[in-house]
Amino acid sequence: MFYLHDTLLCQPGARSPILMSGIGNAASLSIQCTQINGVLFQILEPFNTVFDELKKGGLVSFAVPLQNGSFGVSRFSLNGAFDAVRKVLQDAGKSKQTQPPVLVAPPVIRIEPPKLVIPPPTPPAVPGARRLQDIMI
């Protein structure tokens, strides 16, 4: 997305024609006024037309019609612009690449049959092995 951010006021959502002039080239574009976090930006469309001009380098000018019948003109040097945009596009592409999903082993649930607890056998009663107070009558 390429945009102009200047002191010109616009209504969010409004579209306007704009002229772009570069080295040996001129084009008619449109701008759309967009408000982001309370700040007005004029987004240039179509993207590819602006990008093709940016790749040529040199200077680029934008003429925006004003309400009083004149034009507001903005000029920009494109020195280093292509390299900067290429890096931004590469970094954006890297951030959008899907990372392989991280596989997490599911928890191991061990199901064991209930344990049968058998009490140790009690030795047979030996006559005379009990104490007198342990005998109930």
DSSP file with accessible surface (Angstrom, degrees, kcal/mol):
  #  RESIDUE AA STRUCTURE BP1 BP2  ACC     N-H-->O    O-->H-N    N-H-->O    O-->H-N    TCO  KAPPA ALPHA  PHI   PSI    X-CA   Y-CA   Z-CA
    1    1 A M              0   0  136      0, 0.0     2,-0.4     0, 0.0    44,-0.1   0.000 360.0 360.0 360.0 128.3    0.0    0.0    0.0
    2    2 A F  E     +A   44   0A  34     42,-0.5    42,-3.1     2,-0.0     2,-0.3  -0.914 360.0 172.9-110.8 143.8    1.3    3.4   -1.0
    3    3 A Y  E     -A   43   0A 120     -2,-0.4     2,-0.4    40,-0.3    40,-0.2  -0.968  31.0-128.7-147.6 160.5   -0.2    6.5    0.5
    4    4 A L  E     -A   42   0A   4     38,-2.7    38,-2.8    -2,-0.3     2,-0.5  -0.919  19.1-172.0-106.3 138.3    0.1   10.3    0.8
    5    5 A H        +     0   0  112     -2,-0.4     2,-0.2    36,-0.2    36,-0.1  -0.915  29.9 133.1-131.8 102.4    0.0   11.8    4.3
    6    6 A D        -     0   0   47     -2,-0.5    34,-0.1     2,-0.3    -2,-0.0  -0.712  69.9 -84.7-136.9-170.2   -0.1   15.5    4.1
    7    7 A T  S    S+     0   0  135     -2,-0.2     2,-0.2     2,-0.1    -2,-0.0   0.494  86.0 114.6 -83.5  -1.8   -2.0   18.4    5.6
    8    8 A L        -     0   0   49      1,-0.1     2,-0.3    32,-0.0    -2,-0.3  -0.495  63.9-134.3 -69.7 133.5   -4.8   18.2    3.1
    9    9 A L        +     0   0  158     -2,-0.2     2,-0.3    24,-0.0    -2,-0.1  -0.674  29.1 173.1 -89.4 144.6   -8.1   17.2    4.8
   10   10 A a        -     0   0   29     -2,-0.3    31,-0.0    24,-0.0     3,-0.0  -0.948  35.0-107.3-143.2 163.2  -10.3   14.6    3.3
   11   11 A Q    >   -     0   0  147     -2,-0.3     3,-2.6     1,-0.1    22,-0.3  -0.826  44.4-106.6 -93.8 124.7  -13.4   12.7    4.3
   12   12 A P  T 3  S+     0   0   66      0, 0.0    22,-0.2     0, 0.0     3,-0.1  -0.245 107.0  21.0 -52.1 130.8  -12.8    9.0    5.3
   13   13 A G  T 3  S+     0   0   49     20,-3.4     2,-0.1     1,-0.3    21,-0.1   0.185  92.8 130.4  95.0 -16.0  -14.1    6.8    2.5
   14   14 A A    <   -     0   0   40     -3,-2.6    19,-2.8    18,-0.1     2,-0.4  -0.445  44.4-151.4 -73.5 144.1  -14.0    9.5   -0.2
   15   15 A R  E     +B   32   0A 137     17,-0.2    17,-0.2    -2,-0.1    27,-0.0  -0.928  16.3 177.6-115.0 142.6  -12.2    8.8   -3.5
   16   16 A S  E     -B   31   0A  51     15,-2.3    15,-2.7    -2,-0.4     2,-0.1  -0.979  30.1-109.9-140.7 152.5  -10.6   11.4   -5.7
   17   17 A P  E     -B   30   0A  82      0, 0.0     2,-0.3     0, 0.0    13,-0.2  -0.452  36.4-177.2 -77.7 156.1   -8.6   11.4   -8.9
   18   18 A I  E     -B   29   0A   3     11,-2.2    11,-3.2    46,-0.1     2,-0.4  -0.986  20.4-133.0-150.6 149.4   -4.9   12.2   -8.8
   19   19 A L  E     -BC  28  63A  92     44,-2.2    44,-2.7    -2,-0.3     2,-0.4  -0.916  15.8-163.2-107.7 136.6   -2.1   12.6  -11.4
   20   20 A M  E     -BC  27  62A   1      7,-3.1     7,-2.7    -2,-0.4     2,-0.4  -0.966   6.1-172.3-117.9 133.7    1.3   10.9  -11.0
   21   21 A S  E     +BC  26  61A  61     40,-2.7    40,-2.8    -2,-0.4     5,-0.2  -0.992  14.6 152.5-129.2 131.1    4.3   12.0  -13.0
   22   22 A G  E >   -B   25   0A  16      3,-3.2     3,-1.2    -2,-0.4     2,-0.6  -0.578  57.5 -34.7-134.2-160.2    7.6   10.2  -13.1
   23   23 A I  T 3  S-     0   0  100     34,-0.4     3,-0.1    36,-0.3    37,-0.0  -0.514 125.9 -23.7 -68.9 109.7   10.6    9.8  -15.4
   24   24 A G  T 3  S+     0   0   88     -2,-0.6     2,-0.3     1,-0.1    -1,-0.3   0.721 125.8  88.5  63.4  22.4    9.1    9.8  -18.9
   25   25 A N  E <   -B   22   0A  63     -3,-1.2    -3,-3.2     2,-0.0     2,-0.3  -0.999  46.7-178.8-151.7 147.8    5.7    8.7  -17.6
   26   26 A A  E     -B   21   0A  73     -2,-0.3     2,-0.3    -5,-0.2    -5,-0.2  -0.985  11.1-178.7-142.8 149.0    2.5   10.0  -16.3
   27   27 A A  E     -B   20   0A  24     -7,-2.7    -7,-3.1    -2,-0.3     2,-0.5  -0.998  27.5-125.4-149.2 150.2   -0.6    8.2  -15.0
   28   28 A S  E     +B   19   0A  91     -2,-0.3    -9,-0.2    -9,-0.2     2,-0.2  -0.861  40.3 167.2 -95.6 126.1   -4.0    8.9  -13.7
   29   29 A L  E     -B   18   0A   8    -11,-3.2   -11,-2.2    -2,-0.5     2,-0.3  -0.653  27.0-126.7-122.6-177.5   -4.6    7.3  -10.3
   30   30 A S  E     -BD  17  45A  33     15,-2.4    15,-2.6   -13,-0.2     2,-0.4  -0.941  12.8-151.2-130.5 155.9   -7.2    7.5   -7.6
   31   31 A I  E     -BD  16  44A   6    -15,-2.7   -15,-2.3    -2,-0.3     2,-0.5  -0.964   3.6-154.0-123.8 145.9   -6.8    8.1   -3.9
   32   32 A Q  E     -BD  15  43A  56     11,-1.9    11,-2.6    -2,-0.4     2,-0.4  -0.986  18.8-130.0-120.3 126.3   -9.0    6.8   -1.1
   33   33 A a  E     + D   0  42A   5    -19,-2.8   -20,-3.4    -2,-0.5     2,-0.4  -0.605  33.2 177.6 -75.2 125.7   -9.1    8.7    2.1
   34   34 A T  E     - D   0  41A  36      7,-3.1     7,-3.0    -2,-0.4     2,-0.6  -0.997  21.5-145.6-134.1 135.7   -8.7    6.3    5.1
   35   35 A Q  E     - D   0  40A 106     -2,-0.4     2,-0.5     5,-0.2     5,-0.2  -0.897  17.8-179.9-104.5 124.1   -8.5    7.1    8.8
   36   36 A I  E >  S- D   0  39A  73      3,-2.9     3,-1.9    -2,-0.6    -2,-0.0  -0.982  73.5 -19.8-126.1 118.2   -6.3    4.9   10.9
   37   37 A N  T 3  S-     0   0  162     -2,-0.5    -1,-0.1     1,-0.3     3,-0.1   0.889 128.5 -51.4  51.9  41.8   -6.0    5.6   14.6
   38   38 A G  T 3  S+     0   0   56      1,-0.2     2,-0.4    -3,-0.0    -1,-0.3   0.482 115.9 114.7  80.3   0.9   -7.4    9.1   14.1
   39   39 A V  E <   - D   0  36A  57     -3,-1.9    -3,-2.9   -34,-0.0     2,-0.4  -0.896  62.5-131.7-109.0 134.2   -4.8    9.9   11.3
   40   40 A L  E     + D   0  35A  43     -2,-0.4     2,-0.4    -5,-0.2    -5,-0.2  -0.700  26.1 179.9 -87.6 130.9   -5.9   10.6    7.7
   41   41 A F  E     - D   0  34A  35     -7,-3.0    -7,-3.1    -2,-0.4     2,-0.7  -0.966  23.2-143.3-125.8 145.9   -4.1    8.8    4.9
   42   42 A Q  E     -AD   4  33A  10    -38,-2.8   -38,-2.7    -2,-0.4     2,-0.4  -0.909  22.4-150.2-110.7 102.9   -4.7    9.0    1.2
   43   43 A I  E     -AD   3  32A  24    -11,-2.6   -11,-1.9    -2,-0.7     2,-0.3  -0.600  10.1-134.0 -81.0 128.2   -4.1    5.5   -0.2
   44   44 A L  E     -AD   2  31A   6    -42,-3.1   -42,-0.5    -2,-0.4   -13,-0.2  -0.645  26.7-130.7 -85.1 134.0   -2.9    5.5   -3.8
   45   45 A E  E    S+ D   0  30A  53    -15,-2.6   -15,-2.4    -2,-0.3     2,-0.1  -0.993  76.8  36.8-136.3 143.3   -4.5    3.0   -6.2
   46   46 A P     >  -     0   0   70      0, 0.0     4,-1.4     0, 0.0     3,-0.4   0.504  68.2-157.0 -83.3 148.3   -3.8    0.9   -8.2
   47   47 A F  H  > S+     0   0   70      1,-0.2     4,-2.8     2,-0.2     5,-0.2   0.894  87.6  55.9 -55.7 -48.4   -0.8   -0.4   -6.3
   48   48 A N  H  > S+     0   0  107      1,-0.2     4,-2.6     2,-0.2    -1,-0.2   0.845 103.5  54.3 -62.4 -34.0    1.0   -1.9   -9.4
   49   49 A T  H  > S+     0   0   48     -3,-0.4     4,-1.6     2,-0.2    -1,-0.2   0.939 113.1  42.5 -65.0 -43.9    1.1    1.4  -11.3
   50   50 A V  H  X S+     0   0    9     -4,-1.4     4,-2.5     2,-0.2    -2,-0.2   0.927 114.4  51.8 -67.5 -41.9    2.7    3.2   -8.3
   51   51 A F  H  X S+     0   0   30     -4,-2.8     4,-2.0     1,-0.2    -2,-0.2   0.905 106.8  52.8 -63.7 -41.3    5.1    0.3   -7.8
   52   52 A D  H  X S+     0   0   79     -4,-2.6     4,-0.8     1,-0.2    -1,-0.2   0.900 111.1  47.2 -62.0 -38.6    6.2    0.2  -11.4
   53   53 A E  H >X S+     0   0    2     -4,-1.6     3,-0.8     1,-0.2     4,-0.8   0.903 108.6  55.0 -69.2 -38.6    7.0    3.9  -11.2
   54   54 A L  H >< S+     0   0   16     -4,-2.5     3,-0.9     1,-0.2    28,-0.3   0.887 101.4  58.7 -61.0 -38.2    8.9    3.4   -8.0
   55   55 A K  H 3< S+     0   0  101     -4,-2.0    -1,-0.2     1,-0.2    -2,-0.2   0.784  98.4  60.4 -64.0 -26.2   11.1    0.8   -9.6
   56   56 A K  H << S-     0   0  112     -4,-0.8    -1,-0.2    -3,-0.8    -2,-0.2   0.769  94.6-157.8 -73.8 -26.1   12.3    3.3  -12.2
   57   57 A G    <<  +     0   0   16     -3,-0.9   -34,-0.4    -4,-0.8     2,-0.4  -0.290  48.7  90.9  79.7-166.8   13.8    5.6   -9.5
   58   58 A G  S    S-     0   0   25    -36,-0.1    20,-3.5    -4,-0.0     2,-0.3  -0.649  90.3 -26.1  82.8-130.6   14.4    9.3   -9.9
   59   59 A L  E     - E   0  77A 103     -2,-0.4     2,-0.4    18,-0.2   -36,-0.3  -0.886  50.7-165.5-120.5 152.6   11.6   11.6   -8.9
   60   60 A V  E     - E   0  76A   8     16,-2.2    16,-2.8    -2,-0.3     2,-0.4  -0.994   5.9-164.4-136.3 142.0    7.9   11.2   -8.7
   61   61 A S  E     -CE  21  75A  24    -40,-2.8   -40,-2.7    -2,-0.4     2,-0.4  -0.960   4.9-158.6-126.1 146.6    5.2   13.9   -8.3
   62   62 A F  E     -CE  20  74A  10     12,-2.7    12,-2.3    -2,-0.4     2,-0.6  -0.992   3.9-160.1-125.0 129.0    1.6   13.7   -7.4
   63   63 A A  E     -CE  19  73A  20    -44,-2.7   -44,-2.2    -2,-0.4    10,-0.2  -0.950   8.8-170.0-111.4 118.5   -0.9   16.4   -8.2
   64   64 A V  E     - E   0  72A  10      8,-3.2     8,-3.2    -2,-0.6     2,-0.1  -0.929  23.7-123.0-109.8 124.9   -4.1   16.4   -6.1
   65   65 A P  E     - E   0  71A  55      0, 0.0     6,-0.2     0, 0.0     2,-0.2  -0.456  28.0-150.3 -67.9 137.2   -7.0   18.6   -7.2
   66   66 A L    >   -     0   0   54      4,-3.2     3,-1.7    -2,-0.1   -58,-0.0  -0.655  25.4-109.4-104.0 165.0   -8.1   21.1   -4.5
   67   67 A Q  T 3  S+     0   0  207      1,-0.3    -1,-0.1    -2,-0.2     4,-0.1   0.774 115.5  60.9 -65.4 -25.6  -11.5   22.6   -3.8
   68   68 A N  T 3  S-     0   0  129      2,-0.1    -1,-0.3     1,-0.1     3,-0.1   0.381 121.5-102.7 -85.3   5.4  -10.4   26.0   -5.0
   69   69 A G  S <  S+     0   0   65     -3,-1.7    -2,-0.1     1,-0.3     2,-0.1   0.340  90.0 102.7  94.7  -8.4   -9.6   24.7   -8.5
   70   70 A S        -     0   0   52     -5,-0.0    -4,-3.2     1,-0.0     2,-0.4  -0.329  69.3-110.4 -95.6-175.9   -5.8   24.5   -8.1
   71   71 A F  E     -E   65   0A 113     -6,-0.2     2,-0.5    -2,-0.1    -8,-0.0  -0.939   9.0-141.8-119.4 142.6   -3.6   21.5   -7.5
   72   72 A G  E     -E   64   0A  18     -8,-3.2    -8,-3.2    -2,-0.4     2,-0.5  -0.884  26.9-158.5 -95.4 128.1   -1.6   20.5   -4.4
   73   73 A V  E     -E   63   0A  74     -2,-0.5     2,-0.4   -10,-0.2   -10,-0.2  -0.933  13.1-173.8-116.5 132.6    1.7   19.0   -5.6
   74   74 A S  E     -E   62   0A  30    -12,-2.3   -12,-2.7    -2,-0.5     2,-0.4  -0.989   7.2-165.1-121.5 132.6    3.9   16.6   -3.7
   75   75 A R  E     -E   61   0A 179     -2,-0.4     2,-0.4   -14,-0.2   -14,-0.2  -0.947   5.7-174.1-120.1 143.3    7.3   15.5   -5.0
   76   76 A F  E     -E   60   0A  94    -16,-2.8   -16,-2.2    -2,-0.4     2,-0.4  -0.991  23.8-129.6-137.0 140.9    9.5   12.7   -3.8
   77   77 A S  E     -E   59   0A  68     -2,-0.4   -18,-0.2   -18,-0.2   -20,-0.0  -0.714  13.5-159.0 -81.6 137.9   12.9   11.4   -4.5
   78   78 A L    >>  +     0   0   17    -20,-3.5     3,-2.0    -2,-0.4     4,-0.6   0.229  41.2 139.3-103.2  14.2   12.9    7.6   -5.2
   79   79 A N  T 34 S-     0   0  135    -21,-0.3    -2,-0.1     1,-0.3   -22,-0.0  -0.423  84.5  -1.7 -61.6 121.0   16.6    7.1   -4.4
   80   80 A G  T 3> S+     0   0   50     -2,-0.2     4,-2.0     1,-0.1    -1,-0.3   0.393 100.5 117.3  79.9  -2.9   16.7    3.8   -2.5
   81   81 A A  H <> S+     0   0   22     -3,-2.0     4,-2.9     1,-0.2     5,-0.3   0.913  71.1  51.3 -65.4 -43.0   13.0    3.4   -2.6
   82   82 A F  H  X S+     0   0   66     -4,-0.6     4,-2.9   -28,-0.3     5,-0.2   0.939 111.2  47.4 -62.7 -44.4   13.0    0.2   -4.6
   83   83 A D  H  > S+     0   0   90      1,-0.2     4,-2.2     2,-0.2    -1,-0.2   0.908 113.3  49.3 -62.6 -39.9   15.4   -1.6   -2.3
   84   84 A A  H  X S+     0   0   57     -4,-2.0     4,-2.2     2,-0.2    -2,-0.2   0.936 113.7  44.7 -65.1 -45.1   13.5   -0.5    0.8
   85   85 A V  H  X S+     0   0   27     -4,-2.9     4,-2.8     2,-0.2     5,-0.2   0.908 111.0  54.1 -67.5 -39.4   10.1   -1.7   -0.6
   86   86 A R  H  X S+     0   0  108     -4,-2.9     4,-2.5    -5,-0.3    -1,-0.2   0.937 109.5  48.1 -60.2 -43.3   11.7   -5.0   -1.8
   87   87 A K  H  X S+     0   0  118     -4,-2.2     4,-2.8    -5,-0.2     5,-0.2   0.925 111.4  50.0 -63.8 -42.0   13.0   -5.6    1.7
   88   88 A V  H  X S+     0   0   96     -4,-2.2     4,-2.6     1,-0.2    -2,-0.2   0.931 111.9  47.8 -62.0 -43.6    9.6   -4.8    3.3
   89   89 A L  H  X S+     0   0   84     -4,-2.8     4,-2.3     2,-0.2    -1,-0.2   0.897 112.6  48.8 -65.7 -38.9    7.8   -7.1    0.8
   90   90 A Q  H  X S+     0   0  103     -4,-2.5     4,-2.3    -5,-0.2    -2,-0.2   0.940 112.9  47.1 -65.0 -45.4   10.3   -9.9    1.5
   91   91 A D  H  X S+     0   0   65     -4,-2.8     4,-2.0     1,-0.2    -2,-0.2   0.899 112.1  50.3 -64.0 -38.8   10.0   -9.5    5.3
   92   92 A A  H  X S+     0   0   45     -4,-2.6     4,-1.2    -5,-0.2    -1,-0.2   0.907 110.0  51.2 -65.1 -39.0    6.2   -9.5    5.0
   93   93 A G  H  X S+     0   0   36     -4,-2.3     4,-0.8     1,-0.2    -2,-0.2   0.897 108.9  50.8 -64.0 -39.3    6.3  -12.6    2.9
   94   94 A K  H >< S+     0   0  126     -4,-2.3     3,-0.7     1,-0.2    -1,-0.2   0.893 108.5  51.4 -65.4 -38.9    8.5  -14.4    5.5
   95   95 A S  H 3< S+     0   0   91     -4,-2.0    -1,-0.2     1,-0.2    -2,-0.2   0.767 109.5  51.1 -71.2 -22.7    6.1  -13.5    8.3
   96   96 A K  H 3< S+     0   0  170     -4,-1.2    -1,-0.2    -3,-0.2    -2,-0.2   0.578  82.7 110.7 -88.2 -12.6    3.2  -14.9    6.3
   97   97 A Q  S << S-     0   0  126     -4,-0.8     2,-0.3    -3,-0.7    -3,-0.0  -0.428  77.3-114.1 -64.7 137.2    4.8  -18.2    5.6
   98   98 A T        -     0   0  136     -2,-0.1    -1,-0.1     1,-0.0    -2,-0.1  -0.556  25.0-138.5 -75.6 130.7    3.1  -20.9    7.5
   99   99 A Q        -     0   0  146     -2,-0.3     3,-0.1     1,-0.1    -1,-0.0  -0.659  30.4 -99.6 -83.0 143.2    5.3  -22.5   10.1
  100  100 A P        -     0   0  100      0, 0.0    -1,-0.1     0, 0.0     3,-0.0  -0.377  50.1 -98.3 -62.0 141.4    5.1  -26.3   10.4
  101  101 A P        -     0   0  108      0, 0.0     2,-0.7     0, 0.0    -3,-0.0  -0.344  32.2-120.2 -63.5 141.9    2.8  -27.1   13.3
  102  102 A V        -     0   0  130     -3,-0.1     2,-0.5     1,-0.0    -3,-0.0  -0.757  27.4-142.2 -82.9 118.0    4.5  -28.0   16.5
  103  103 A L        -     0   0  157     -2,-0.7     2,-0.5    -3,-0.0    -1,-0.0  -0.729  15.5-166.5 -86.8 127.1    3.5  -31.5   17.4
  104  104 A V        -     0   0  122     -2,-0.5    -2,-0.0     3,-0.0     0, 0.0  -0.952  25.3-117.8-113.7 129.0    3.0  -32.1   21.0
  105  105 A A        -     0   0   86     -2,-0.5     3,-0.1     1,-0.1    -2,-0.0  -0.443  34.1-116.9 -64.6 133.8    2.8  -35.6   22.3
  106  106 A P        -     0   0  106      0, 0.0    -1,-0.1     0, 0.0     3,-0.0  -0.328  40.6 -87.6 -67.6 155.9   -0.6  -36.2   23.8
  107  107 A P        -     0   0  111      0, 0.0     2,-0.6     0, 0.0    -3,-0.0  -0.358  43.0-117.5 -64.0 144.5   -0.6  -37.1   27.5
  108  108 A V        -     0   0  129     -3,-0.1     2,-0.6     2,-0.0    -3,-0.0  -0.751  27.3-166.1 -86.4 123.3   -0.2  -40.7   28.3
  109  109 A I        -     0   0  138     -2,-0.6     2,-0.6     2,-0.0     0, 0.0  -0.960   5.4-158.5-111.5 117.3   -3.2  -42.2   30.0
  110  110 A R        -     0   0  186     -2,-0.6     2,-0.6     2,-0.0    -2,-0.0  -0.857   3.1-163.8-101.0 123.2   -2.5  -45.5   31.5
  111  111 A I        +     0   0  154     -2,-0.6    -2,-0.0     0, 0.0     0, 0.0  -0.941  12.9 178.6-107.9 119.1   -5.5  -47.7   32.2
  112  112 A E        -     0   0  108     -2,-0.6     3,-0.1     3,-0.0    -2,-0.0  -0.932  32.1-110.4-119.7 144.2   -4.8  -50.6   34.5
  113  113 A P        -     0   0  108      0, 0.0    -1,-0.0     0, 0.0     0, 0.0  -0.349  50.5 -87.3 -67.7 151.0   -7.3  -53.2   35.7
  114  114 A P        -     0   0  127      0, 0.0     2,-0.4     0, 0.0     0, 0.0  -0.329  45.1-117.8 -59.6 143.5   -8.1  -52.9   39.4
  115  115 A K        -     0   0  171     -3,-0.1     2,-0.7     1,-0.0    -3,-0.0  -0.707  17.8-133.9 -86.6 133.9   -5.7  -54.7   41.6
  116  116 A L        -     0   0  151     -2,-0.4     2,-0.7     2,-0.0    -1,-0.0  -0.794  18.6-155.3 -88.1 115.2   -7.1  -57.6   43.7
  117  117 A V        -     0   0  124     -2,-0.7    -2,-0.0     2,-0.0    -1,-0.0  -0.856   9.2-170.4 -96.7 116.0   -5.8  -57.2   47.1
  118  118 A I        -     0   0  131     -2,-0.7    -2,-0.0     3,-0.0     0, 0.0  -0.934  22.0-129.4-106.2 119.1   -5.8  -60.5   48.9
  119  119 A P        -     0   0   97      0, 0.0     3,-0.1     0, 0.0    -2,-0.0  -0.341  36.1 -94.5 -65.6 147.9   -5.1  -60.2   52.6
  120  120 A P        -     0   0  107      0, 0.0     2,-0.0     0, 0.0     0, 0.0  -0.336  51.1 -95.0 -61.1 145.2   -2.4  -62.5   53.8
  121  121 A P        -     0   0  121      0, 0.0    -3,-0.0     0, 0.0     0, 0.0  -0.355  35.6-125.0 -63.5 141.7   -3.7  -65.7   55.2
  122  122 A T        -     0   0  125     -3,-0.1     3,-0.1     1,-0.1     0, 0.0  -0.732  29.6-111.8 -86.2 134.2   -4.2  -65.8   58.9
  123  123 A P        -     0   0  112      0, 0.0     3,-0.1     0, 0.0    -1,-0.1  -0.347  41.8 -94.2 -63.6 146.3   -2.5  -68.6   60.6
  124  124 A P        -     0   0  114      0, 0.0     2,-0.3     0, 0.0     0, 0.0  -0.301  48.5 -95.1 -61.1 147.5   -4.8  -71.2   62.0
  125  125 A A        -     0   0   88     -3,-0.1    -3,-0.0     1,-0.0     3,-0.0  -0.502  36.0-149.1 -68.4 126.1   -5.6  -70.7   65.7
  126  126 A V    >   -     0   0   95     -2,-0.3     3,-2.4    -3,-0.1     4,-0.3  -0.859  28.7-105.0 -95.1 129.3   -3.3  -72.8   67.8
  127  127 A P  T 3  S+     0   0  126      0, 0.0    -1,-0.0     0, 0.0     0, 0.0  -0.294 107.0  16.4 -57.4 130.1   -4.9  -73.9   71.0
  128  128 A G  T 3  S+     0   0   83      1,-0.1    -3,-0.0     3,-0.0     0, 0.0   0.482  93.7 109.3  89.3   1.6   -3.6  -71.8   73.9
  129  129 A A    <   +     0   0   72     -3,-2.4     2,-0.3     2,-0.1    -1,-0.1   0.669  61.4  80.8 -84.7 -15.4   -2.2  -69.1   71.6
  130  130 A R  S    S-     0   0  162     -4,-0.3     2,-0.2     1,-0.1     5,-0.0  -0.644  80.7-121.2 -90.3 150.5   -4.7  -66.5   72.7
  131  131 A R    >   -     0   0  147     -2,-0.3     3,-1.0     1,-0.1     4,-0.5  -0.490  27.1-111.8 -82.5 163.9   -4.6  -64.5   75.8
  132  132 A L  G >  S+     0   0  147      1,-0.3     3,-1.2     2,-0.2    -1,-0.1   0.872 115.2  53.6 -67.2 -38.2   -7.4  -64.7   78.2
  133  133 A Q  G 3  S+     0   0  133      1,-0.3    -1,-0.3     3,-0.0    -3,-0.0   0.710 102.1  61.5 -72.7 -16.5   -8.6  -61.2   77.7
  134  134 A D  G <  S+     0   0   83     -3,-1.0     2,-0.6     2,-0.0    -1,-0.3   0.587  85.6  90.4 -84.1  -8.0   -8.9  -61.8   73.9
  135  135 A I    <   -     0   0   80     -3,-1.2     2,-0.5    -4,-0.5     0, 0.0  -0.772  63.0-160.5 -93.2 126.0  -11.4  -64.6   74.4
  136  136 A M              0   0  176     -2,-0.6    -2,-0.0     0, 0.0    -3,-0.0  -0.897 360.0 360.0-106.8 136.7  -15.0  -63.5   74.3
  137  137 A I              0   0  209     -2,-0.5    -2,-0.0     0, 0.0     0, 0.0  -0.825 360.0 360.0-113.2 360.0  -17.7  -65.6   75.8
